[in-house]
Amino acid sequence: MDRGCSRELDSSDSDLFLETAVGKSMMPTNRDGDMLLVGRRRTMSNSVLYMSMSLDGYIAGPNDRPGNPGGDDFMRLHEWYGFQAPPPNTKGTRWGGYFMEEIRATGAVLAGRRTVEQVDHWGGNHHGVPIFVPSHRRPAEAAAKYPLVTYVNDGIESAMAQAKIAAGDRNVMVHGAYTAQKALEAGVLDELQIHQIPVLFGAGLRLFEILSRRIQLEIAKVIDTPEATHIRYRVIR
């Protein structure tokens, strides 16, 4: 495969429509300047984990803590977005623009407590949608000032159910390694959008450090670019 251009592969070409949300000026092109038209399957509301990950499975570097969210050199995993301002309420460039539009099209966010507390709940605003945080502990005091943030203390299944109701016919965006693992184990995570970055971190926080059982996936779509390989997985149940 020529790594100088982007290639998009889908496991099925049924019920596809042309991606127009990012606008012509932001749509990815090949080396000849030809626009790459992207197909996407229309589906019911799904829960989707979005995660950038190193080749050796790390989603955060060493020293991941409040004040240093994501750990040392964390942005190496996210440079491909081409953020125009600090995320999440910003735009990206080329494929980063495409995926940022996909994220902004989600109708709710389900995120782990450690994730939200490290970034102060994104100031209560993650592209203007409700944010649900599964946790068995009392909400952080800071959360009280954010009306879109809801702590759910009766399990991941309940948190996901509430997020899907809030999202309506739109997808639910899932954040956080531990939360993703628990959602997979509970059978409430539908898809994984993994952005695999050509780097070996060697240390930090891995996405799937511990799972209680084997979980089968199928590849739904692959978008291959020089900066990252974007792989969409569906959970097989």
Stockholm file with secondary structure:
# STOCKHOLM 1.0

chainA/1-237         MDRGCSRELDSSDSDLFLETAVGKSMMPTNRDGDMLLVGRRRTMSNSVLYMSMSLDGYIAGPNDRPGNPGGDDFMRLHEWYGFQAPPPNTKGTRWGGYFMEEIRATGAVLAGRRTVEQVDHWGGNHHGVPIFVPSHRRPAEAAAKYPLVTYVNDGIESAMAQAKIAAGDRNVMVHGAYTAQKALEAGVLDELQIHQIPVLFGAGLRLFEILSRRIQLEIAKVIDTPEATHIRYRVIR
#=GR chainA/1-237 SS CCTTSCEEEESCCTTEEECCTTCTTTSCBCTTCCBCCCEEECCSCCEEEEEEEETTSEEECSSCBTTBTTCTTGGGGTGGGCCSSSSSSSCCSTHHHHHHHHHHTCSEEEECHHHHHHTGGGGGCBTTBCEEEECSSCCCGGGGGCTTEEEECSCHHHHHHHHHHHHTTSCEEEECHHHHHHHHHHTCCCEEEEEEESCCCCSSEETTSCCSSCCCEEEEEEEECSSCEEEEEEECC
#=GC SS_cons         CCTTSCEEEESCCTTEEECCTTCTTTSCBCTTCCBCCCEEECCSCCEEEEEEEETTSEEECSSCBTTBTTCTTGGGGTGGGCCSSSSSSSCCSTHHHHHHHHHHTCSEEEECHHHHHHTGGGGGCBTTBCEEEECSSCCCGGGGGCTTEEEECSCHHHHHHHHHHHHTTSCEEEECHHHHHHHHHHTCCCEEEEEEESCCCCSSEETTSCCSSCCCEEEEEEEECSSCEEEEEEECC
//
